[in-house]
Amino acid sequence: MAEGVWLEAALNGPWTRQRQPGIPVTRAEIVEQAVACADAGAAIVHLHAYDEGSGRPSEAYDLYAPVFEAVRSRRDVICYPTVPMGARPSQGRAEARARYEVVERLGRAGLVEWSVVDPGSVTLATFAELRDGEDGFLYANSASDVRTGLELCGEHGLVPSYAVYEPGFLRTGAALRAAVPGSPSPVYRLMFSTAFTFGLPPTEWALDGYLRLLDASDPGAPWMIAGLGVELDGLWDVAMARGGHLRVGLEDAPLGCTRTNAEMVAEACRAVQRAGRPLATASEVRRATAGAARA
């Protein structure tokens, strides 16, 4: 029987409603949309916590914990948060440890199963922003940040989720995973975009290039396709045929998207069914990542 396709829903991201009006922001909205995505077929849910008063993202334990508790009490789904998106990389392990404090607390409490560990730095800017003289945002991650994230994943049994914005992220992430004793195998989330200037466009040749690099750097590691400001439905069949998994949601969709997270999950589920592949449950994803960690 063919391996089940992992389907991840990324509910909101850091955009605020000014840039992505349909994202869930309040605790109740985030919980309800996470449950709706699980019901539609997602085995994994990624979310950013928001301060309801300001409507802005806030990586605070007291905001994350009740959301994960509520979702996990209602559905068997893998949940995980983000880490603070600093414009300056951490200097040394102590500062990096502080950056991952919320992930560590959530892991210690048994509320999360994955963690963002992004192995590199990148300028996140749209073509329109650069054209208009704007700078975008520098998303910075030092080697200390990555090592610390991998160490915490090992300590708490979390799966590292690597966002691969550029090919160098993949090579660096593989090298650091090999260098950190006890690091679990990461999931390489290959990032594409049409609106943003990072990385590669969502094309078959770009995916094949990433997969050749992954096979040379960390053969057999699990991977999925994702992105920012992009529709990836044209790449879904190619990715599934090559053994990959899918991520959808308002964090990744073009800014101003009018569809809901659950609608995007349902559309991806139909694509999986047309491809003749089963959808993986959360339990099946857990077993697969546990096996990858032992390999």
N, C-alpha and C positions, 0 to 999 in steps of 0.2 A: 504493500500500500504506500502511495506517495506521502511524503512528509507534509504535515499540515502547514499552511501559510500563517505566519504570525501577522496579526493586524493590530497596529498601534494607533490610538487616537490622541492627537496633541491638541488639547482643548482651547488654549488661549495665547500662550506666549507673553512676551513683554509689551505688546503693542499699545495697550490701552484702547478704549473704545473710540478715541479720536482717529486711530488708524485702522482699526478692525472692529466696526460697530457691533458685530454679532457675538463677540466673545463673552463667556460667562465671567463675572467679576465677583459677585457676592458668594458667600459660602453656600447658600441654598442653590444658586444657579450652577455652581461648579459641581456640586454633588449630583444634582438632577441630570446634568449633561453627561457626567461620567457614567451614571447608571444607564442612561439612554444609549450611550455608545456601547456599553457592555451588552445590553439587550440586543443591539443591532449586529453584534458579532466581534467587537474588539476584545482582545485578550489582555491588552496593555493600555494603560491610560497615563499620559504625561500631562502635568499641569503646573501652572505658576499660581502661587497664592497672591491675593490682592487685598490691600487695605480698603475696606468698603467706604470709609469716609472720604478718602482722596481719590479713589478709583485708580490707584497706581499700584504696580507690583511691589510686593514686600516679602522678602525671604525670611519670614519669622516662624519659629516653631509653633507659637500659639495660633497662627493662622493656618498652617499646614495640618497640624495634628488632628483637629476636629474634622477636617475634610476627609482625610484618609480613614479615620475611624468610621465615619458615616458611610463612606463608599464601601469599605471592606465588610461592614455589617450587613450590607444589602446585596452585594454581588461578589462572586469569586473572580477578581480581576487584579492584575499586577499594576500597582500604582507607583509612580515615582515623581519627585520634584525637580526643580532646577537648582542651580547654585548662583550666588550673586555674580552678575555680569560686569565685573570691574573693567575699567578702561586702563588699569595698570596691573601687571602681573604681580603675584605675591613674591616677596623677597624672602626666601628661606622657608623652612618647614613650619615654624611657629605661626607665621602670618598665613600660610596656606591652610594650616589646621583650623585657624579661626574662620577662614572663608568657608570651610566645610562643616562648621559647627552644627548647623541645622540638620544636614544630612546625617551627621554622626548621632545626634539626639534622636532623630526619627528611626535610624537603624537600630539603635540601642533599645528603643521602645517597640521594635518589631512592626512598625507601621509601613515600611517601604521595602521593596525587594530589588529595585534597580537604583542607579545613581548616574546623573550626568557626570562624565569625566571627559572634557573636550581637550584633545592633545595638540593645542596650538593657538596662535593668535591670528586675527583676521579683521580687516575693515569691513563692516557691514554697511554698505551704502548702495542705494538704488542708482540705476543709470540716470534717472531724473534728478536725484539729489546732486550727483556729480556735475551734471549739465548745468544746474542752477547755482553752482558755486558752494554747495554745502559739503560738509565733511563726512557725514554718516557717523558711525559709532565704532570705536576700536574695542573689540572683544578680546581681552588679553588673558592668556593662560601660560604660566611659566612651567618649566619642567618640575619645579617643586610642587606646583598646583596639581599636576598630573600624578606625580608619585604619591602625594598625600591622598588624592582621591582613590587611587588604586589600593593603597594600604588600608584605607577605611573600608573599601569594598571587601577586601580579604578578611578584615576583622569582623565584619557584621554579615558576611555572606551575601553581599549585594552584587548584582551584575553591572559592570561598567557599561554605560551607553556612550559610545564615542561619536560625536558629530564630526564628520570628515568634510570640512569646508574646502580643503585644498588637498592635492595628492600628498604633500608633505605631512599633513596631519596623520595620514595613514601610516607612513613610514615611522614617524616619531612615536605614534601611539603603540605600534608593534614593538619598537625598540624598548620603550619604557615598560610595557607589559612584561617583556622578557627579562628586564633588569630588576623588577620589583618582586622579591620572593613572596609566594603565596597569592599573587594577583590572579583573580578569576579571569577567564577569557572574556574580552569585551564583545559587545555587539557593535559592529561597524555600521554606522548610519551614514550612507553615502549621500551627500547633500548636493542638490542641483538648484538652479534658479534661472528664471528668465527676467525677473525684475531687478535682482541684485547682481553686482558685478563680480562676486567671489566665484571661484571654482570653475566648474564646467557646465555646459548647457544640458538639458534633459534629452540626450540623444543616445542611441544604441552604441555608437562608437565611444562616447564618453564613459558609459557604463562598462563596456568591455575593457577600456583602459584601466579603470579602477579595479576591476576584477583580476586582471593580470598582475597588477601591483599587489593586491591583497594575497593572491596565491604565492607570490614571491616573498611577501613579508610575514604573513601569519596564515599559512594554508589551513583550510578547513574551518576558519572562524566564521560565525554566523554574521549575516549582513542584511540590511534593508535599504530601500530607497526612500528618501525624504527630501526636504528642501525648505526654502523660504520664498514667498512670492511666486509660487509656481503651481501649475497643474501637471501632475505626473501620470494621468490616466493613460497617456500614449506610451508610457514605458512600463506599465504594470505587467503586461503579458511577457515582455522580454525578460523582466526581472524574475518573474515566477518561473519561466522556462530555464533560467540559469540557477535556480535554487535560492532565490532571494525572498525577502519578506517586504511588507508594505506599511507605510505610515501615512495617515491622512489627518486632516483637521484644520481648524482656523488658525493655529500657529503657523502652519506651512502654506496655507492657501494664499492666493493673491489678495493683497490688501483691499478692503472694501467688498469682500466676498459676501454674497447674499444667501448662501446655503448654510445649513446648520451642521454641526459636528456629526450628529446622528445620520443625517442625509448622506454625508460623505462616506461614513463608515458603511452604510447600506449599499452605496454604489460600488465601493471596493469589494464588498462581500459578493455582489453579483458577478463582478469580474473574476473573482476566485472560483466561483461556481462554474462560470462559462469555460474557465481553463481546465475544468475537471479535477480541481484540487480540493482537498478538505481544508476547512478552517481549523487552526489549532486552538484548543482551549487554554486557559491560563495554566492549568495543571500540566498540559503537554509542553507548554513553553518552559515551565519550571524544570521539567525532566530534561528537556533538550539543553538548557543552559547549564544545568548541573553536570550533564555529560561532557559538555564542551570544557567546563572548568577542570574536569579530571583528565582530559586528553592532554 
